[in-house]
Amino acid sequence: MRIDAHQHFWRYDPVEYGWIDDSMTALRRDFLPAHLAPELASVGFQGSVAVQARQTMEETRWLLELAEASSFVLGVVGWVDLRSDRVRAQLGELAGHPKRVGVRHIVQSEPDDDFLLGAEFGRGIAQLRELDLAYDVLIYPRHLAAAAEFARRFPDHRLVLDHAAKPDVRSGEIDAWRRGLDVLAERPNVLCKLSGLVTEADWSAWTEAQLEPYIAAVLGAFGAERVMIGSDWPVCTLASGYERTMRLVIDYLEARCAPDRERILGENAARFWGLNPRRAAHDGTQPWR
């Protein structure tokens, strides 16, 4: 099964989605499973993982309802307040949903660059392993050192880096980002999503050749066993159609062996989140599953 490991749904509301500014008017509408289904089919993908876009339990419940009604939405990465004294109760509320697979916090927007290392946040993260929930790490390149230390502190937790930490493709900067990425990749419990790169480039002028060095850096750091493809739909539509966004990675992988391609295009996501009911038994080689 080929799986889009990162996409969003929303019913647009200008108050709830205030981050969608005037440069993003194309996103000021509803994006629902019925809109995503033909996009998945256009590239031969059969499933997706929906990721939170608002930091509310209300949205997480709604995403789980959408997933229950849409067979191709295989999992939901939701939100709980990991710093709250009630985090255990919030996580328990989600425990009965078979498609709840992970949690994310929008760390990139926090004023403290060391937010991941905070004591309250760490206590919340510690609760995830007991409930077999993964954690999505959403950061910018300046947070990579803190993310590496975060991963070191939680070596038994399944962690996945969203959008390769959003390198500054527009400026062409790659060296400092790549060094930080390499350090984070030394932690074997961390995977990386090849997603979101097109919106870090010039939306109207990016080229495949411009983005290929960033794809190569991710694969060089994490290897085919710890990388998964994601569209970041509908945010990707600011810079590209869904098919071109996905083809960027699919076509790049044509030079790789078939097993590597299938790992990145779906197998890693299925194993990381337990999306495939016939997933292979843990063989002891991947701490993340």
MOGI-V457606 format. One record per residue. SS is DSSP state (alpha for helix, beta for strand, coil for the rest). Layout:
# MOGI-V457606
ss=SS
ss=SS
This chain:
# MOGI-V457606
ss=coil
ss=coil
ss=beta
ss=beta
ss=beta
ss=beta
ss=beta
ss=coil
ss=coil
ss=beta
ss=coil
ss=coil
ss=coil
ss=coil
ss=coil
ss=coil
ss=coil
ss=coil
ss=coil
ss=coil
ss=coil
ss=alpha
ss=alpha
ss=alpha
ss=alpha
ss=alpha
ss=alpha
ss=coil
ss=coil
ss=coil
ss=beta
ss=coil
ss=alpha
ss=alpha
ss=alpha
ss=alpha
ss=alpha
ss=alpha
ss=alpha
ss=alpha
ss=alpha
ss=alpha
ss=coil
ss=coil
ss=coil
ss=coil
ss=beta
ss=beta
ss=beta
ss=beta
ss=beta
ss=coil
ss=coil
ss=coil
ss=coil
ss=coil
ss=alpha
ss=alpha
ss=alpha
ss=alpha
ss=alpha
ss=alpha
ss=alpha
ss=alpha
ss=alpha
ss=alpha
ss=alpha
ss=alpha
ss=alpha
ss=coil
ss=coil
ss=coil
ss=beta
ss=beta
ss=beta
ss=beta
ss=beta
ss=beta
ss=coil
ss=coil
ss=coil
ss=coil
ss=coil
ss=coil
ss=coil
ss=coil
ss=alpha
ss=alpha
ss=alpha
ss=alpha
ss=alpha
ss=alpha
ss=alpha
ss=alpha
ss=coil
ss=coil
ss=coil
ss=coil
ss=coil
ss=beta
ss=beta
ss=beta
ss=beta
ss=beta
ss=beta
ss=coil
ss=alpha
ss=alpha
ss=alpha
ss=coil
ss=coil
ss=coil
ss=coil
ss=coil
ss=alpha
ss=alpha
ss=alpha
ss=coil
ss=alpha
ss=alpha
ss=alpha
ss=alpha
ss=alpha
ss=alpha
ss=alpha
ss=alpha
ss=alpha
ss=alpha
ss=alpha
ss=alpha
ss=coil
ss=coil
ss=coil
ss=beta
ss=beta
ss=beta
ss=beta
ss=coil
ss=coil
ss=coil
ss=alpha
ss=alpha
ss=alpha
ss=alpha
ss=alpha
ss=alpha
ss=alpha
ss=alpha
ss=alpha
ss=alpha
ss=alpha
ss=alpha
ss=alpha
ss=coil
ss=coil
ss=coil
ss=coil
ss=coil
ss=beta
ss=beta
ss=beta
ss=alpha
ss=alpha
ss=alpha
ss=alpha
ss=coil
ss=coil
ss=coil
ss=coil
ss=coil
ss=coil
ss=coil
ss=coil
ss=coil
ss=alpha
ss=alpha
ss=alpha
ss=alpha
ss=alpha
ss=alpha
ss=alpha
ss=alpha
ss=alpha
ss=alpha
ss=alpha
ss=coil
ss=coil
ss=coil
ss=coil
ss=beta
ss=beta
ss=beta
ss=beta
ss=beta
ss=coil
ss=coil
ss=coil
ss=alpha
ss=alpha
ss=alpha
ss=coil
ss=coil
ss=coil
ss=coil
ss=coil
ss=coil
ss=coil
ss=alpha
ss=alpha
ss=alpha
ss=alpha
ss=alpha
ss=alpha
ss=alpha
ss=alpha
ss=alpha
ss=alpha
ss=alpha
ss=alpha
ss=alpha
ss=alpha
ss=alpha
ss=coil
ss=alpha
ss=alpha
ss=alpha
ss=beta
ss=beta
ss=beta
ss=coil
ss=coil
ss=coil
ss=beta
ss=coil
ss=alpha
ss=alpha
ss=alpha
ss=alpha
ss=coil
ss=coil
ss=coil
ss=alpha
ss=alpha
ss=alpha
ss=alpha
ss=alpha
ss=alpha
ss=alpha
ss=alpha
ss=alpha
ss=alpha
ss=alpha
ss=alpha
ss=alpha
ss=alpha
ss=coil
ss=coil
ss=alpha
ss=alpha
ss=alpha
ss=alpha
ss=alpha
ss=alpha
ss=alpha
ss=alpha
ss=alpha
ss=alpha
ss=alpha
ss=alpha
ss=alpha
ss=alpha
ss=alpha
ss=alpha
ss=coil
ss=coil
ss=coil
ss=coil
ss=coil
ss=coil
ss=coil
ss=coil
ss=coil
ss=coil
ss=coil
ss=coil
ss=coil
ss=coil
ss=coil
ss=coil
